Amino acid sequence: MCCAGTYRSLETLIILVPMPRFAIHARFMSRRISAVVPGVMLLLAGVTASACAPSDRPDILARVRADGVLRVGYAQEAPYAFSTDDGDVTGLAPELLRRVAAAAGIAEVRFILVEFDRLLPGLEAQLFDVVGAGLFITPERAQRARFTSAIASAEPALLVRADDPALAIGPSAFRSAVMQQRGARLGVVAGAVEGADAQRLGYADSAVVAFPDVSSAVAALESGEITAFALSEPSVRWLESLRVGRVRALRDPDAEVTERTGRPAFATRHADSSLHAALDQALAAVCATGACDSLRQRFGFTTPTP
């Protein structure tokens, strides 16, 4: 028999995994539902296990070192973290985390793919031990997870179609112009900071469409279903390099208004202080060798700002 708090924990999970405020385009709704249902079952299992676990559970760092495996949640967003055609997981976060884990005395890193807005709920449900993806440090997220030192910096940007006539007015005025067009819409990834930016800038909910992942948003952009796709500059530049002549990367003209430089970092649960400390110390040691700068250069990132 499971503990009495299980059902209350399951109710909490529903709060922790909300649907985004912005509508998800109907074209991708069935895809999202099919992807979410298995994920919810895994999360439910994690919450049930968490609810039934004794309060004095073994130290997580000792457990991870004994098992020799660090479970890492990631979402597909190149060049932060992504899987290649042959199934390898790479990107700045995975490549750096492998080195950090080794320096912390952990033999293996095992990656678990989820949608971006399932990263924190999956961490809280103990589906994995750490988030290693393009998850930026924000005050709201810091209430739910403990972040390591930042691993890079990233400015906001836009991806647009290369043949969009609005580009003739100049990139600096593009976003304002397209949002004034009747029916123009901005795409964001559900759970990403760009959706919150759009709210702060006063965009109507009807003008913003949330997608479960980057590929869905790019497909909508190329088909004309959205006018622009808001993402960080490293990701937008990466997408532009893969679609030469089809899309164009623009530095976000609203960056001065939002005053936001993204600072991605690894994230652990607040209760797992020993694992957090070990990873943060190992990250500093790895960066002292120059490995962080090398990986940032390889994947198109800059050194993290203070």
C-alpha positions as CSV (number, residue, x, y, z in Angstrom):
1,M,0.0,0.0,0.0
2,C,1.4,3.4,-1.0
3,C,1.6,6.3,1.5
4,A,-1.4,8.5,2.1
5,G,0.2,11.5,0.5
6,T,0.3,10.0,-3.0
7,Y,-3.0,11.4,-4.2
8,R,-2.2,14.9,-3.0
9,S,1.2,14.6,-4.8
10,L,-0.6,13.6,-8.0
11,E,-2.8,16.7,-7.7
12,T,0.3,18.8,-7.3
13,L,1.7,17.3,-10.5
14,I,-1.2,18.7,-12.4
15,I,-0.3,22.2,-11.1
16,L,3.4,21.6,-11.9
17,V,2.7,20.6,-15.5
18,P,0.3,23.4,-16.8
19,M,-0.6,23.9,-20.4
20,P,0.9,27.1,-21.7
21,R,-1.1,30.4,-21.6
22,F,-0.7,30.7,-25.3
23,A,-2.6,28.4,-27.6
24,I,-0.7,25.5,-29.2
25,H,-1.5,25.4,-32.9
26,A,-4.1,22.8,-33.8
27,R,-1.7,21.2,-36.4
28,F,0.5,20.1,-33.5
29,M,-2.0,19.4,-30.8
30,S,-2.4,15.6,-31.6
31,R,1.4,15.3,-31.7
32,R,1.7,17.0,-28.3
33,I,-1.0,14.9,-26.7
34,S,0.6,11.7,-28.0
35,A,4.0,12.8,-26.7
36,V,2.7,14.0,-23.4
37,V,0.6,11.0,-22.3
38,P,3.7,8.6,-22.0
39,G,5.6,11.5,-20.3
40,V,2.8,12.0,-17.8
41,M,2.8,8.3,-16.9
42,L,6.5,8.5,-16.3
43,L,6.0,11.6,-14.2
44,L,3.2,10.0,-12.3
45,A,5.4,7.1,-11.5
46,G,8.1,9.5,-10.3
47,V,5.8,11.4,-8.1
48,T,4.3,8.2,-6.6
49,A,7.8,7.0,-5.9
50,S,8.7,10.3,-4.4
51,A,5.6,10.4,-2.2
52,C,6.3,6.9,-0.9
53,A,10.0,7.4,-0.3
54,P,11.2,7.8,3.3
55,S,12.2,11.4,4.2
56,D,15.8,10.3,5.1
57,R,16.6,8.9,1.6
58,P,20.2,8.2,1.0
59,D,22.5,11.0,-0.1
60,I,22.0,11.4,-3.9
61,L,25.6,12.0,-4.7
62,A,26.6,8.8,-2.9
63,R,23.9,7.0,-4.8
64,V,24.9,8.4,-8.2
65,R,28.5,7.6,-7.6
66,A,27.7,4.1,-6.4
67,D,25.4,3.5,-9.4
68,G,27.9,5.1,-11.7
69,V,25.1,6.8,-13.7
70,L,23.9,10.4,-13.7
71,R,20.4,10.7,-15.3
72,V,20.1,13.9,-17.3
73,G,16.9,15.4,-18.7
74,Y,17.3,17.4,-22.0
75,A,15.1,18.9,-24.7
76,Q,15.9,19.1,-28.4
77,E,17.3,22.5,-29.0
78,A,20.5,22.8,-31.0
79,P,23.2,23.9,-30.1
80,Y,22.3,23.6,-26.4
81,A,21.4,19.9,-26.5
82,F,20.2,17.7,-29.4
83,S,20.4,14.1,-30.7
84,T,22.2,13.4,-34.0
85,D,20.9,11.0,-36.7
86,D,22.9,8.2,-35.2
87,G,21.4,8.7,-31.8
88,D,24.3,10.5,-30.1
89,V,23.3,13.3,-27.7
90,T,25.5,16.3,-28.2
91,G,25.5,20.1,-27.8
92,L,27.1,22.5,-25.3
93,A,25.2,21.1,-22.3
94,P,25.7,17.4,-22.9
95,E,29.3,17.6,-23.9
96,L,30.2,19.8,-21.0
97,L,28.2,17.8,-18.5
98,R,30.0,14.6,-19.5
99,R,33.3,16.3,-18.6
100,V,31.8,17.7,-15.4
101,A,30.4,14.3,-14.3
102,A,33.7,12.6,-14.9
103,A,35.5,15.3,-12.8
104,A,32.8,14.7,-10.1
105,G,33.6,11.0,-10.0
106,I,30.5,9.8,-11.9
107,A,31.3,7.2,-14.6
108,E,28.3,7.6,-17.0
109,V,25.8,10.2,-18.1
110,R,22.5,8.9,-19.3
111,F,20.2,11.3,-21.3
112,I,16.4,11.3,-21.1
113,L,14.6,13.3,-23.8
114,V,11.5,15.3,-22.8
115,E,9.7,18.4,-24.2
116,F,11.1,21.7,-23.0
117,D,8.2,22.5,-20.7
118,R,8.6,19.1,-19.0
119,L,12.2,19.7,-17.9
120,L,11.4,21.1,-14.4
121,P,8.4,18.9,-13.7
122,G,10.5,15.9,-14.7
123,L,13.3,17.0,-12.4
124,E,10.8,17.5,-9.5
125,A,9.2,14.1,-10.1
126,Q,12.7,12.5,-10.0
127,L,12.5,11.2,-13.6
128,F,16.1,12.4,-13.8
129,D,18.8,13.9,-11.5
130,V,19.8,17.0,-13.3
131,V,18.7,19.2,-16.3
132,G,21.3,19.6,-19.0
133,A,19.7,21.7,-21.7
134,G,19.1,25.3,-22.7
135,L,17.4,26.1,-19.5
136,F,18.1,29.8,-18.5
137,I,18.4,30.9,-15.0
138,T,15.4,33.0,-14.0
139,P,14.0,34.0,-10.5
140,E,10.8,31.9,-11.1
141,R,12.8,28.8,-12.1
142,A,15.2,29.3,-9.2
143,Q,12.3,28.7,-6.8
144,R,11.8,25.2,-8.3
145,A,15.4,24.2,-8.9
146,R,19.0,24.9,-7.8
147,F,21.2,26.2,-10.7
148,T,24.9,25.8,-11.1
149,S,27.1,28.6,-12.4
150,A,26.0,29.7,-15.9
151,I,27.7,27.8,-18.7
152,A,27.2,30.5,-21.4
153,S,25.4,33.7,-22.4
154,A,22.8,34.1,-25.1
155,E,21.0,37.1,-26.5
156,P,17.4,37.0,-27.7
157,A,16.8,36.7,-31.5
158,L,14.2,36.0,-34.2
159,L,14.0,33.5,-37.0
160,V,12.0,34.8,-40.1
161,R,11.5,33.6,-43.6
162,A,14.1,34.9,-46.0
163,D,11.5,36.0,-48.5
164,D,9.3,38.0,-46.0
165,P,8.6,41.4,-47.6
166,A,8.7,43.1,-44.2
167,L,12.5,42.6,-44.1
168,A,12.7,45.5,-46.6
169,I,12.1,47.9,-43.7
170,G,15.2,46.8,-42.0
171,P,15.8,44.2,-39.3
172,S,15.7,46.7,-36.4
173,A,12.0,47.5,-37.0
174,F,11.0,44.0,-38.2
175,R,9.4,42.7,-35.0
176,S,7.3,45.7,-34.3
177,A,6.2,45.8,-37.9
178,V,5.1,42.2,-38.2
179,M,3.2,42.3,-34.9
180,Q,1.2,45.2,-36.3
181,Q,0.2,43.3,-39.3
182,R,-3.3,41.8,-39.1
183,G,-3.0,38.1,-38.4
184,A,0.7,38.2,-37.8
185,R,1.8,35.8,-35.1
186,L,5.0,35.1,-33.1
187,G,6.0,31.5,-32.4
188,V,7.7,30.4,-29.1
189,V,8.5,27.1,-27.5
190,A,6.1,26.3,-24.7
191,G,7.8,27.0,-21.3
192,A,10.6,29.0,-22.7
193,V,11.5,32.6,-21.6
194,E,10.4,34.0,-25.0
195,G,6.8,33.5,-24.1
196,A,7.2,35.5,-20.9
197,D,9.0,38.2,-22.8
198,A,6.1,38.5,-25.2
199,Q,3.7,39.0,-22.2
200,R,5.9,41.7,-20.7
201,L,6.1,43.5,-24.1
202,G,2.3,43.6,-24.3
203,Y,1.7,41.2,-27.2
204,A,-1.9,39.8,-27.2
205,D,-2.3,36.1,-26.4
206,S,-3.8,35.6,-29.8
207,A,-0.6,36.9,-31.5
208,V,1.6,34.3,-29.8
209,V,1.6,30.6,-30.5
210,A,3.4,28.1,-28.3
211,F,4.9,25.0,-29.9
212,P,6.1,21.8,-28.1
213,D,9.5,21.9,-29.7
214,V,11.8,23.8,-32.1
215,S,11.1,21.6,-35.2
216,S,7.3,22.2,-34.9
217,A,7.8,26.0,-34.8
218,V,10.2,26.0,-37.7
219,A,7.8,24.0,-39.8
220,A,5.0,26.5,-39.0
221,L,7.3,29.4,-39.9
222,E,8.3,27.9,-43.3
223,S,4.6,27.2,-44.1
224,G,3.6,30.7,-43.2
225,E,1.5,29.8,-40.2
226,I,3.6,32.1,-38.0
227,T,5.4,35.3,-39.0
228,A,8.5,35.0,-36.8
229,F,10.0,32.5,-34.3
230,A,11.5,33.9,-31.1
231,L,14.5,31.9,-29.7
232,S,18.0,32.7,-28.4
233,E,20.6,33.8,-30.9
234,P,22.8,30.6,-30.8
235,S,19.7,28.5,-31.7
236,V,18.5,30.9,-34.4
237,R,22.0,31.1,-36.0
238,W,22.2,27.3,-35.9
239,L,18.8,27.0,-37.7
240,E,19.8,29.6,-40.3
241,S,23.0,27.6,-41.1
242,L,20.9,24.5,-41.8
243,R,18.3,26.3,-44.0
244,V,20.5,28.7,-46.1
245,G,18.3,30.9,-48.3
246,R,15.1,29.8,-46.6
247,V,15.2,31.5,-43.2
248,R,17.1,34.5,-41.8
249,A,18.3,35.1,-38.2
250,L,17.7,38.6,-36.8
251,R,19.0,40.0,-33.5
252,D,15.9,40.8,-31.5
253,P,15.2,44.5,-31.6
254,D,13.3,44.3,-28.3
255,A,16.4,43.1,-26.5
256,E,17.0,46.5,-25.1
257,V,13.5,46.6,-23.8
258,T,13.5,43.2,-22.1
259,E,17.1,43.7,-20.8
260,R,17.5,40.0,-20.8
261,T,20.7,38.0,-21.6
262,G,20.0,34.3,-21.3
263,R,22.3,32.4,-18.9
264,P,21.9,28.6,-19.3
265,A,23.0,26.4,-16.5
266,F,22.6,22.9,-15.1
267,A,19.8,22.5,-12.6
268,T,19.3,20.1,-9.7
269,R,16.6,19.7,-7.1
270,H,16.9,22.0,-4.0
271,A,17.0,19.0,-1.7
272,D,20.0,17.5,-3.6
273,S,22.6,20.0,-2.2
274,S,25.5,17.5,-2.3
275,L,25.0,16.7,-6.0
276,H,24.7,20.4,-6.8
277,A,27.9,21.3,-4.9
278,A,29.8,18.5,-6.6
279,L,28.7,19.5,-10.0
280,D,29.3,23.2,-9.4
281,Q,32.8,22.5,-8.1
282,A,33.6,20.1,-11.0
283,L,32.3,22.7,-13.5
284,A,34.7,25.3,-12.1
285,A,37.6,22.8,-12.4
286,V,36.7,21.8,-15.9
287,C,36.4,25.5,-17.0
288,A,39.8,26.2,-15.5
289,T,41.3,23.8,-18.0
290,G,39.9,25.9,-20.9
291,A,37.4,23.1,-21.9
292,C,34.4,25.4,-21.4
293,D,35.8,28.1,-23.7
294,S,36.6,25.5,-26.3
295,L,33.1,24.0,-26.2
296,R,31.4,27.4,-26.3
297,Q,33.4,28.3,-29.4
298,R,32.5,25.0,-31.0
299,F,28.8,25.5,-30.5
300,G,28.5,29.2,-31.1
301,F,28.2,30.6,-27.5
302,T,29.9,33.4,-25.6
303,T,31.3,33.4,-22.1
304,P,28.6,33.9,-19.4
305,T,28.0,37.4,-18.2
306,P,28.1,38.1,-14.4
